[in-house]
């Protein structure tokens, strides 16, 4: 293929793990080599659908059991949950490419890079999961991330605000604590993998921050009140503290935003 949007759709539609990862790497390489056009030959489909393997079984978030990481089964369940997040994030990045047309070229380059890095993260996590005696699909998972993609499919500004800056930013808050617990359990390899993911995810959230502010500037909107209005409308008070201040600052959050996020979390 020679068209970025067609490549993105192909990656989105891929329904097996191997196919989605392979097509993502292929498309990212083609983009880096300048072989993909941004000509919008067909409009995006109105449905925000995605290919997904038959397993894992998708259940409501409350039905995904919480497990201790102090034994092999618990660590496997944890890494399966992270693998599912990273696998879903591949499609989230491709949907940001496919769905929203007329953005600057750098926008598409940023999200192609994110898709490629999410595929790399998934491979790291999945390899460690195999070392723990499991495969992706062995545990139930939930579709909350993709449900937010569907809820924000109508507007790139809303997508940039709520997926990178709310849902993915939550990973910046919780990953350091997970790393500490894994270090105590002696799983140094897992800690090293999560260090890579945390570093890259700061960049992914920063990309979301940058393009959210770009969209606000294009529409003459003040980013901070716009962000908190969207949180109020879409998140229904589901903002959780504490926040990893240093990581969020690196990802572009202002002091004022962080103070107000804390107030929202305490009031929810």
QUIPEBEL-V382930 format. One record per residue. N is the residue number from 1. RES is the residue in one letter. PSI is psi in whole degrees, -180 to 180 (NA if undefined). OMEGA is omega in whole degrees, -180 to 180 (* if undefined). NEAR is the number of other C-alpha atoms within 10 Angstrom. Layout:
n->N res->RES psi->PSI omega->OMEGA near->NEAR
n->N res->RES psi->PSI omega->OMEGA near->NEAR
This chain:
n->1 res->X psi->150 omega->-179 near->12
n->2 res->X psi->5 omega->-177 near->15
n->3 res->X psi->128 omega->-176 near->17
n->4 res->X psi->-41 omega->-176 near->24
n->5 res->X psi->-36 omega->177 near->27
n->6 res->X psi->-38 omega->176 near->20
n->7 res->X psi->-42 omega->180 near->23
n->8 res->X psi->-43 omega->179 near->24
n->9 res->X psi->-39 omega->179 near->21
n->10 res->X psi->-42 omega->178 near->21
n->11 res->X psi->-41 omega->178 near->27
n->12 res->X psi->-42 omega->-175 near->25
n->13 res->X psi->-19 omega->-178 near->16
n->14 res->X psi->128 omega->-171 near->20
n->15 res->X psi->0 omega->175 near->15
n->16 res->X psi->155 omega->180 near->14
n->17 res->X psi->-49 omega->-176 near->16
n->18 res->X psi->-42 omega->-178 near->12
n->19 res->X psi->-44 omega->-178 near->14
n->20 res->X psi->-43 omega->-180 near->23
n->21 res->X psi->-45 omega->-178 near->21
n->22 res->X psi->-45 omega->180 near->15
n->23 res->X psi->-34 omega->177 near->19
n->24 res->X psi->-47 omega->179 near->29
n->25 res->X psi->-41 omega->-180 near->20
n->26 res->X psi->-45 omega->-179 near->14
n->27 res->X psi->-41 omega->180 near->25
n->28 res->X psi->-40 omega->178 near->23
n->29 res->X psi->-43 omega->179 near->16
n->30 res->X psi->-39 omega->178 near->17
n->31 res->X psi->-45 omega->-180 near->20
n->32 res->X psi->-33 omega->-179 near->12
n->33 res->X psi->2 omega->177 near->9
n->34 res->X psi->26 omega->-176 near->10
n->35 res->X psi->3 omega->-177 near->13
n->36 res->X psi->131 omega->-180 near->19
n->37 res->X psi->152 omega->174 near->14
n->38 res->X psi->14 omega->176 near->16
n->39 res->X psi->126 omega->-177 near->12
n->40 res->X psi->90 omega->-174 near->14
n->41 res->X psi->-34 omega->178 near->10
n->42 res->X psi->142 omega->177 near->8
n->43 res->X psi->156 omega->178 near->11
n->44 res->X psi->150 omega->177 near->16
n->45 res->X psi->144 omega->180 near->10
n->46 res->X psi->-29 omega->179 near->10
n->47 res->X psi->135 omega->178 near->9
n->48 res->X psi->74 omega->-177 near->17
n->49 res->X psi->162 omega->-180 near->15
n->50 res->X psi->143 omega->174 near->17
n->51 res->X psi->140 omega->-178 near->16
n->52 res->X psi->141 omega->179 near->17
n->53 res->X psi->162 omega->-179 near->14
n->54 res->X psi->-32 omega->176 near->10
n->55 res->X psi->144 omega->13 near->14
n->56 res->X psi->157 omega->172 near->17
n->57 res->X psi->132 omega->-179 near->13
n->58 res->X psi->125 omega->-177 near->16
n->59 res->X psi->166 omega->175 near->13
n->60 res->X psi->147 omega->-178 near->11
n->61 res->X psi->-37 omega->-179 near->12
n->62 res->X psi->-18 omega->-178 near->8
n->63 res->X psi->0 omega->175 near->11
n->64 res->X psi->115 omega->-173 near->15
n->65 res->X psi->146 omega->173 near->10
n->66 res->X psi->134 omega->-177 near->10
n->67 res->X psi->153 omega->176 near->13
n->68 res->X psi->144 omega->177 near->12
n->69 res->X psi->10 omega->-177 near->19
n->70 res->X psi->11 omega->172 near->14
n->71 res->X psi->166 omega->-174 near->10
n->72 res->X psi->-40 omega->-179 near->13
n->73 res->X psi->-41 omega->180 near->15
n->74 res->X psi->-42 omega->178 near->14
n->75 res->X psi->-37 omega->178 near->20
n->76 res->X psi->-42 omega->179 near->25
n->77 res->X psi->-40 omega->178 near->25
n->78 res->X psi->-49 omega->-178 near->19
n->79 res->X psi->-29 omega->174 near->22
n->80 res->X psi->-42 omega->179 near->27
n->81 res->X psi->-41 omega->179 near->20
n->82 res->X psi->-41 omega->178 near->20
n->83 res->X psi->-41 omega->-180 near->27
n->84 res->X psi->-40 omega->177 near->23
n->85 res->X psi->-47 omega->-178 near->22
n->86 res->X psi->-38 omega->179 near->23
n->87 res->X psi->-43 omega->178 near->25
n->88 res->X psi->-36 omega->-179 near->22
n->89 res->X psi->-28 omega->174 near->24
n->90 res->X psi->-50 omega->-179 near->26
n->91 res->X psi->-35 omega->177 near->28
n->92 res->X psi->-43 omega->180 near->25
n->93 res->X psi->-43 omega->180 near->24
n->94 res->X psi->-34 omega->178 near->26
n->95 res->X psi->-34 omega->175 near->25
n->96 res->X psi->-33 omega->175 near->21
n->97 res->X psi->-53 omega->-171 near->23
n->98 res->X psi->-41 omega->-166 near->24
n->99 res->X psi->-33 omega->-169 near->20
n->100 res->X psi->105 omega->-176 near->19
n->101 res->X psi->163 omega->175 near->16
n->102 res->X psi->14 omega->176 near->10
n->103 res->X psi->163 omega->178 near->14
n->104 res->X psi->155 omega->-178 near->10
n->105 res->X psi->-37 omega->-178 near->9
n->106 res->X psi->-33 omega->176 near->10
n->107 res->X psi->-49 omega->-178 near->17
n->108 res->X psi->-39 omega->177 near->23
n->109 res->X psi->-40 omega->179 near->14
n->110 res->X psi->-46 omega->-175 near->17
n->111 res->X psi->-26 omega->170 near->23
n->112 res->X psi->-44 omega->178 near->26
n->113 res->X psi->-42 omega->179 near->20
n->114 res->X psi->-46 omega->179 near->24
n->115 res->X psi->-44 omega->-179 near->31
n->116 res->X psi->-43 omega->-180 near->23
n->117 res->X psi->-36 omega->177 near->23
n->118 res->X psi->-37 omega->176 near->28
n->119 res->X psi->-40 omega->176 near->26
n->120 res->X psi->-44 omega->178 near->19
n->121 res->X psi->-45 omega->-180 near->25
n->122 res->X psi->-43 omega->-179 near->26
n->123 res->X psi->-41 omega->178 near->18
n->124 res->X psi->-48 omega->-178 near->17
n->125 res->X psi->-44 omega->-177 near->25
n->126 res->X psi->-36 omega->177 near->22
n->127 res->X psi->-40 omega->179 near->15
n->128 res->X psi->-36 omega->177 near->20
n->129 res->X psi->-40 omega->177 near->22
n->130 res->X psi->-38 omega->178 near->14
n->131 res->X psi->-24 omega->177 near->11
n->132 res->X psi->5 omega->174 near->15
n->133 res->X psi->19 omega->-178 near->10
n->134 res->X psi->166 omega->176 near->18
n->135 res->X psi->156 omega->172 near->18
n->136 res->X psi->126 omega->-175 near->24
n->137 res->X psi->-12 omega->-178 near->17
n->138 res->X psi->-21 omega->-179 near->13
n->139 res->X psi->158 omega->174 near->19
n->140 res->X psi->157 omega->177 near->20
n->141 res->X psi->175 omega->179 near->24
n->142 res->X psi->166 omega->-174 near->19
n->143 res->X psi->24 omega->-174 near->15
n->144 res->X psi->-39 omega->180 near->16
n->145 res->X psi->-46 omega->-178 near->16
n->146 res->X psi->-30 omega->176 near->19
n->147 res->X psi->-35 omega->176 near->12
n->148 res->X psi->-34 omega->174 near->17
n->149 res->X psi->-44 omega->179 near->20
n->150 res->X psi->-39 omega->-178 near->16
n->151 res->X psi->-22 omega->-177 near->14
n->152 res->X psi->13 omega->-175 near->19
n->153 res->X psi->-15 omega->-175 near->19
n->154 res->X psi->-12 omega->-170 near->14
n->155 res->X psi->122 omega->-179 near->12
n->156 res->X psi->-35 omega->179 near->17
n->157 res->X psi->-45 omega->-180 near->22
n->158 res->X psi->-41 omega->178 near->20
n->159 res->X psi->-48 omega->-178 near->23
n->160 res->X psi->-35 omega->-180 near->23
n->161 res->X psi->-44 omega->-165 near->26
n->162 res->X psi->-30 omega->180 near->24
n->163 res->X psi->-61 omega->178 near->21
n->164 res->X psi->-44 omega->-168 near->25
n->165 res->X psi->-11 omega->177 near->23
n->166 res->X psi->-64 omega->-174 near->19
n->167 res->X psi->-50 omega->-179 near->17
n->168 res->X psi->-32 omega->178 near->19
n->169 res->X psi->-26 omega->178 near->23
n->170 res->X psi->-33 omega->177 near->20
n->171 res->X psi->-33 omega->177 near->20
n->172 res->X psi->-32 omega->-178 near->23
n->173 res->X psi->-41 omega->-170 near->20
n->174 res->X psi->-23 omega->-175 near->15
n->175 res->X psi->-43 omega->179 near->16
n->176 res->X psi->-39 omega->178 near->16
n->177 res->X psi->-39 omega->176 near->11
n->178 res->X psi->-41 omega->180 near->16
n->179 res->X psi->-40 omega->179 near->19
n->180 res->X psi->-43 omega->-180 near->14
n->181 res->X psi->-38 omega->178 near->14
n->182 res->X psi->-37 omega->178 near->19
n->183 res->X psi->-40 omega->178 near->15
n->184 res->X psi->-31 omega->180 near->12
n->185 res->X psi->-4 omega->176 near->14
n->186 res->X psi->10 omega->-179 near->12
n->187 res->X psi->75 omega->-177 near->16
n->188 res->X psi->-32 omega->179 near->14
n->189 res->X psi->-41 omega->178 near->12
n->190 res->X psi->-41 omega->179 near->19
n->191 res->X psi->-44 omega->-180 near->19
n->192 res->X psi->-39 omega->178 near->12
n->193 res->X psi->-45 omega->-179 near->15
n->194 res->X psi->-28 omega->174 near->21
n->195 res->X psi->-41 omega->177 near->15
n->196 res->X psi->-47 omega->-178 near->12
n->197 res->X psi->-45 omega->-180 near->22
n->198 res->X psi->-44 omega->179 near->18
n->199 res->X psi->-49 omega->-177 near->12
n->200 res->X psi->-37 omega->-177 near->16
n->201 res->X psi->-29 omega->172 near->23
n->202 res->X psi->-44 omega->178 near->21
n->203 res->X psi->-37 omega->-179 near->17
n->204 res->X psi->-42 omega->179 near->25
n->205 res->X psi->-37 omega->177 near->29
n->206 res->X psi->-37 omega->176 near->22
n->207 res->X psi->-45 omega->177 near->21
n->208 res->X psi->-42 omega->178 near->27
n->209 res->X psi->-47 omega->-177 near->20
n->210 res->X psi->-44 omega->-177 near->17
n->211 res->X psi->-26 omega->172 near->21
n->212 res->X psi->-46 omega->-179 near->24
n->213 res->X psi->-34 omega->175 near->21
n->214 res->X psi->-48 omega->-179 near->16
n->215 res->X psi->-40 omega->178 near->19
n->216 res->X psi->-44 omega->180 near->17
n->217 res->X psi->-40 omega->180 near->12
n->218 res->X psi->-29 omega->-176 near->9
n->219 res->X psi->3 omega->179 near->10
n->220 res->X psi->34 omega->-178 near->9
n->221 res->X psi->147 omega->174 near->14
n->222 res->X psi->120 omega->-172 near->11
n->223 res->X psi->-43 omega->-173 near->18
n->224 res->X psi->-53 omega->178 near->15
n->225 res->X psi->-31 omega->177 near->11
n->226 res->X psi->-44 omega->180 near->17
n->227 res->X psi->-47 omega->-176 near->22
n->228 res->X psi->-26 omega->173 near->17
n->229 res->X psi->-41 omega->179 near->12
n->230 res->X psi->-39 omega->175 near->15
n->231 res->X psi->-45 omega->-180 near->20
n->232 res->X psi->-41 omega->-176 near->14
n->233 res->X psi->-36 omega->-171 near->9
n->234 res->X psi->-29 omega->-170 near->15
n->235 res->X psi->-15 omega->175 near->15
n->236 res->X psi->43 omega->176 near->10
n->237 res->X psi->11 omega->-175 near->14
n->238 res->X psi->49 omega->176 near->13
n->239 res->X psi->124 omega->-174 near->20
n->240 res->X psi->138 omega->172 near->15
n->241 res->X psi->169 omega->1 near->15
n->242 res->X psi->167 omega->-179 near->13
n->243 res->X psi->147 omega->174 near->18
n->244 res->X psi->95 omega->-170 near->17
n->245 res->X psi->-48 omega->-177 near->16
n->246 res->X psi->-45 omega->-179 near->11
n->247 res->X psi->-42 omega->-180 near->20
n->248 res->X psi->-35 omega->176 near->22
n->249 res->X psi->-42 omega->177 near->15
n->250 res->X psi->-30 omega->-180 near->13
n->251 res->X psi->5 omega->171 near->23
n->252 res->X psi->2 omega->178 near->18
n->253 res->X psi->138 omega->178 near->18
n->254 res->X psi->164 omega->177 near->14
n->255 res->X psi->-40 omega->-179 near->12
n->256 res->X psi->-42 omega->178 near->9
n->257 res->X psi->-43 omega->-178 near->18
n->258 res->X psi->-38 omega->177 near->16
n->259 res->X psi->-44 omega->-178 near->11
n->260 res->X psi->-36 omega->175 near->14
n->261 res->X psi->-41 omega->178 near->19
n->262 res->X psi->-41 omega->178 near->16
n->263 res->X psi->-41 omega->179 near->13
n->264 res->X psi->-44 omega->-179 near->18
n->265 res->X psi->-41 omega->-179 near->15
n->266 res->X psi->-28 omega->-178 near->13
n->267 res->X psi->-7 omega->-176 near->9
n->268 res->X psi->NA omega->* near->11
